[in-house]
Every structure is written in C-alpha cells, then in structure tokens.
Amino acid sequence: MKLLIVDDNAEMRKLICSLVAEPDDSVFECDRGGMVLEMYSKEYPDYVLMDISMPEMSGIDATKNLIKKFPDAKVLIVSNYGDKELKGEAKNAGAEKYFLKDNLLDVKKYLLQQKKR
C-alpha cells in the first residue's frame, strides 16, 4: 500500500509512519496542505493521512482541493481535534474517515481491513 502522510510536525509524521505503516508499504510525506496536489500527482498513494491544523492551508481545504482534482483520492483525517463540527467539515470536504491522533492504532486497523478487500 502507498501512503502519503501530511502533517506539519516531523515527529508526528515519524510516529504515524511507525505505528500505521506495514513493512511493505511505501510511505511519502509532506509538511503542508499546499503540497498535497503535487505529491499526490507524483505518487498516487492509496491513502492520504491528513492533519487538519497546518500553516498556509488547513487539512480541510487541502482535502477539498485534492478531491476536486482527484475524485477517487481516499483521505483519512488524522487530527488532535475531535469536535463534531470539524468531523462534519472533513466529511463535507470528501474525507473517507476521521481519526484522532490519540488512537493511531485505529488507523492501522482500518488500513489493514482495506488491504484485505
């Protein structure tokens, strides 16, 4: 599986990768929402793991832009914020699922389920 991790915090990207990715996965990273379209068009990942709170462009806006250009892109929001309003915005932007960073193993379980399909 190919994964693109989008988070402005390098340590968080490293943590997400270590907890979520399988040894045979290809993992790509970017640190800003504005880079998502470029990285996606180069690598065509199976899933984009997107933070919400980033400088320049939020993960919600980056998701909207990505889905607009690549309607089949699969975005999983991975955020510190769990309020209903943000979850609704993420869904409206085209995100497939919403996970909290406190529960990164849930992301891994979800991806493993998708891999089996």
N, C-alpha and C positions, 0 to 999 in steps of 0.2 A: 504494500500500500504506500502511496505517496502522500505525505502530509506537509502542509505549509502552516507554520506557527507564526502568528502575527501578534507581537507584544512589544511594547517599548522598553521593557525591563529584560536585559540579557540574562540575568539569573533566573527569572521566571521562565523564559524560553527554554533554558537548560533544564529546569525542573520538569516542565511539561514534557519535554522530549524524553527525559529519563524515566518518567512514570507512565507515559502513554505509548510511546513508540515500541514496536517489536524489533528484534534484531534485523529482520529482513526488510523493514520499512525504509523508505527514502524520506528524509526529513529536510525541509528547506525552511529558512527563517527570513523574516523581515521585521524591522522595528518601527514601522509607521504604516498607518492605514493607506496613505497615498502611494505606497509601493506595491499594494496588493495586485492591481491590474497587471503591472509589469511582470511580477513574479509568477502570477497565475498563467499568463500567456506564454511564459518560457517553460514552465514545468508541468502544467495541467495536473495539479495534485488531485487525489481522490477526495480529500477533505481539507478545508481551511479551518484552523483553530484560531479564532479571532477574539482578541481582548476588546473591551469597549472603550476604556479610558486611555486615550493616546493623544499626544500633541499633534497639531496640524489637522488631523481628520479622525473623528471617532470611529470606532469599530462598526457602529450602526451605519454611518454614512459610507464607510468602505464596503460594507456588505451590500448596501443598496446599489452602489456603483458596480460592484462585481456581478451581482445577479442581473443587473440591467444589460451588461455586456456579455455575460456568460450565464444564461438562464439555468443551465444544468449544474452549475457550481454548487457544491454542498458545503455550507458554512455551519460550524458549531461555535457558538459564542462561549467563551471561557472567561468568566468575569468574577471580580470580587463582590459585585453588587447583585443582590437577589430580589430587588423590589419588582412588583408586578408591572409597573409602568415600563421599566426597561425591558422586561421579558416581552411585553406586548410590542414595543418598538422593534425589538430584534426579530420577532415573528413577522411583523409587517414589512421589515426590510428584506425578508427572504431567508432568514436563518432557519436551519432544519431543527436544531436543538439548542438549549441553553443550559450550561453547566456552571457551577460555582467552582472557583479555584480551590476551595476547601475540600472538594470531592473529585479530584483529578482521576481517581481510580474509576469513577463512574464513566468518564470519557473513554478510558481504556476498555471497559466492559462494552460500551456502546460500539466502539470501533471493531472490537473482536466479533461482536454479533453481526455487524455489517460485512465483515470479511467472510463469514460463513455462508452468506447468501449467494 
